[in-house]
Amino acid sequence: MNKKLVVTFCAMLFVFIAFKNDLYTELSQPYAENPGIGIRADSKSLDKLSIIPPMLSKTGKSFITFNKMGFDINSTNLSWVAEEFINFCQEYPGEYVLDVGAGYGFLSRKALSKGVFVISNDIEMQHLLYSRKKVKNPDEILSLFLNTTPFPYLDIPKNFLRAIILHRVLHFLPGKEVDLGLENAMTWLKKGGKVYIMVMSSEHIGYREKVLPEFERRKKKGDPWPGMYLDVEEHLPDQAYSLPKQLHIMDQEILRNALERHGFEIERMGYVSMQGFGTETARDGKEAIGAIAVKKH
């Protein structure tokens, strides 16, 4: 390749990267009419970006995330947390909800079908672009906003949201960011608004015998987050190919304390079964913890 062609190619590559970075920036910037919620999904600038289809996990029961932040829904078999969130959305058409860590957008699209405005938030733009492509209803695309700002640092207006769902999200965050996220959620929600949470449990059969003694020891010493730094390679080796190196596990008491510490009133809490989704045998339904909490004041 001659020098002129090399220069031309490099120039084109620079323009492409700059254009793509501008779109990344646009996705995380406030939308003009509604500060902080992102870019509306009908923006024509998004049509210029290519979309990479998701890959199935080794079990074929979920999608692999591009950024190794877990596995995303590939099934209509929803957790009770997700079902309650969708039902709640149906009661408030025309209001705004936030789907944090939306992944490929299955829950965002379910919420859109109930008539709410959805802020679909994920740090990986490819996930959001795929979700956008899957929205076929022209009215629903006008109600979808894409946002790549990392949770909990979104700039959502006060008393703006009717609901927030953190479905399999908090186990990717350190305790300080969980606290900040719940503090911000209380600010963002309207009175009577609800937060829906599903997080990995300390009693997951894949590792509980190994981690519970240390978890309980830290808990008795007053550690508000005794389940940080679960070693994925050691305790979840079959899933490590699509997970970060460490996860943050909780039990019901730890999650309840955190929610109440930030002013939430617990409406429902309990185990969430992940039976049939993984590779471990004899799963017993204690793989995750779920919570629904309401802003009363």
FENDA-V548579 format. One record per residue. PHI is phi in radians with two decimals (* if undefined). OMEGA is omega in whole degrees, 0 to 359 (999 if undefined). D_FIRST is the distance of its C-alpha to the first C-alpha in whole Angstrom. Layout:
# FENDA-V548579
{{PHI,OMEGA,D_FIRST} {PHI,OMEGA,D_FIRST}}
This chain:
# FENDA-V548579
{{*,182,0} {-1.34,186,4} {-1.08,182,7} {-1.11,178,8} {-1.14,179,6} {-1.08,180,7} {-1.09,180,10} {-1.10,179,11} {-1.07,180,10} {-1.09,179,12} {-1.11,179,15} {-1.13,179,15} {-1.10,179,16} {-1.07,180,18} {-1.10,180,20} {-1.09,180,21} {-1.12,179,22} {-1.08,179,24} {-1.09,181,26} {-1.13,178,26} {-1.12,177,28} {-1.08,179,30} {-1.22,175,31} {-1.04,179,32} {-1.10,181,34} {-1.07,180,36} {-1.09,184,37} {-1.70,180,39} {-1.63,179,40} {-1.07,172,44} {-1.30,192,44} {-0.95,185,46} {-1.46,184,49} {-2.41,186,49} {-0.92,170,48} {1.62,188,46} {-1.63,175,46} {1.93,182,42} {-1.82,180,41} {-1.19,189,42} {-1.22,178,41} {-1.52,179,41} {-1.04,183,38} {-1.16,180,36} {-1.09,181,33} {-1.27,180,33} {-1.14,184,32} {-1.43,181,29} {-1.66,178,28} {-1.30,182,27} {-2.08,177,30} {-1.69,181,30} {-1.14,181,33} {-1.25,177,35} {-1.81,177,35} {-1.28,175,39} {-1.21,181,40} {-1.09,179,41} {-1.45,183,45} {1.34,185,43} {-1.79,181,46} {-2.75,176,44} {-1.71,173,40} {-1.50,177,38} {-1.43,182,37} {-1.18,186,33} {-1.80,179,34} {0.98,176,37} {-1.95,173,40} {1.65,184,42} {-2.11,183,42} {-1.94,186,43} {-1.07,173,46} {-2.35,187,45} {-2.82,175,49} {-1.53,179,52} {-1.42,187,54} {-1.49,171,54} {-1.20,178,56} {-1.14,177,59} {-1.11,180,57} {-1.14,179,55} {-1.07,180,57} {-1.15,177,60} {-1.09,181,57} {-1.10,178,56} {-1.09,179,60} {-1.16,178,60} {-1.03,182,58} {-1.10,181,60} {-1.40,187,62} {-2.32,178,61} {-1.06,179,59} {1.56,178,57} {-1.77,184,57} {-1.71,172,54} {-2.25,182,53} {-2.09,176,50} {-1.86,183,48} {-1.51,183,46} {1.09,189,44} {-1.16,181,44} {1.03,182,41} {-1.45,165,40} {1.48,181,43} {-1.04,181,46} {-1.24,177,48} {-1.04,181,47} {-1.22,175,47} {-1.10,178,51} {-1.16,178,52} {-0.98,182,51} {-1.15,179,53} {-1.67,173,56} {1.65,178,55} {-1.61,168,54} {-1.48,185,51} {-2.09,169,49} {-1.65,182,47} {-1.64,188,44} {-1.96,175,43} {-2.77,183,40} {-1.33,178,38} {-1.82,184,35} {-1.09,180,34} {-1.03,177,32} {-1.07,183,36} {-1.17,179,37} {-1.14,177,35} {-1.12,180,36} {-1.07,179,40} {-1.02,181,39} {-1.11,182,38} {-1.38,179,41} {-1.46,184,43} {-1.72,181,44} {-1.32,183,48} {-1.10,177,47} {-1.27,182,50} {-1.25,180,48} {-1.10,178,45} {-1.30,182,47} {-1.77,183,48} {-1.89,177,45} {-2.12,181,44} {-1.87,185,41} {-2.51,181,41} {-1.87,178,38} {-1.17,181,41} {-1.09,170,42} {-1.26,14,45} {-1.79,190,48} {-1.71,177,46} {-1.18,181,46} {-1.84,181,48} {-1.51,178,50} {-1.08,179,53} {-1.16,175,57} {0.93,187,59} {-1.83,189,56} {-1.78,173,56} {-1.58,181,58} {-2.72,175,56} {-2.31,174,53} {-2.05,177,52} {-2.07,188,51} {-1.59,182,50} {1.04,183,49} {-2.12,190,47} {-1.09,180,50} {-1.28,174,49} {-1.67,187,46} {-1.99,171,47} {-1.24,184,49} {-0.97,181,53} {-1.07,180,52} {-1.35,173,50} {-1.11,178,52} {-1.04,180,55} {-1.11,179,53} {-1.09,179,52} {-1.22,176,56} {-1.09,179,57} {-1.18,179,54} {-1.03,178,55} {-1.07,179,59} {-1.26,185,58} {-1.24,185,55} {-1.34,170,58} {-1.32,173,61} {-1.04,184,64} {1.52,177,65} {-1.26,186,61} {-2.28,173,60} {-1.98,183,57} {-2.04,187,56} {-2.26,167,55} {-2.35,186,54} {-2.44,182,53} {-1.13,185,53} {-1.60,174,56} {-1.22,182,57} {-1.79,175,59} {-1.01,186,56} {-1.11,182,57} {-1.19,185,54} {-2.59,190,55} {-1.06,181,58} {-1.11,182,60} {-1.48,190,58} {-1.84,185,57} {-1.07,179,61} {-1.01,179,63} {-1.22,177,60} {-1.02,181,60} {-1.18,179,64} {-1.09,179,64} {-1.13,180,62} {-1.10,180,63} {-1.15,178,67} {-1.39,177,66} {1.66,178,65} {-1.18,181,61} {-1.23,181,60} {-2.32,185,57} {-1.31,184,58} {-1.85,177,55} {-1.25,172,52} {1.21,170,49} {-1.17,181,50} {-1.35,186,48} {-1.19,182,46} {-1.04,181,44} {-1.38,190,48} {-1.78,178,50} {-2.35,187,48} {-1.06,182,45} {-1.24,181,45} {-1.90,187,44} {-1.09,183,41} {-1.15,179,38} {-2.28,179,39} {-2.37,172,41} {-1.22,185,40} {-1.21,183,42} {-2.35,177,45} {-2.29,183,47} {-2.09,182,51} {-1.74,183,53} {-2.47,167,57} {-2.03,185,60} {-1.14,181,62} {-1.16,180,64} {-1.10,180,61} {-1.17,178,60} {-1.07,180,63} {-1.02,181,64} {-1.13,180,60} {-1.12,181,61} {-1.21,177,65} {-1.06,181,64} {-1.83,170,62} {1.62,180,65} {-1.45,174,64} {-1.85,183,66} {-1.29,177,66} {-1.71,179,66} {-2.70,177,65} {-2.64,178,64} {3.03,179,63} {-1.29,173,61} {-2.15,182,58} {-1.33,172,58} {-2.07,179,54} {-1.10,179,56} {1.57,183,54} {-1.79,186,50} {-1.97,183,50} {-1.88,181,50} {-1.20,178,53} {-1.50,174,56} {1.02,173,59} {-1.04,188,58} {-2.04,176,61} {1.54,180,60} {-1.90,186,60} {-1.29,182,56} {-2.50,176,56} {-1.98,178,58} {-2.08,178,58} {-2.63,169,60} {-2.15,182,61} {-2.31,187,62} {-2.09,174,63} {-1.54,183,64} {-1.52,186,67} {-2.11,999,68}}
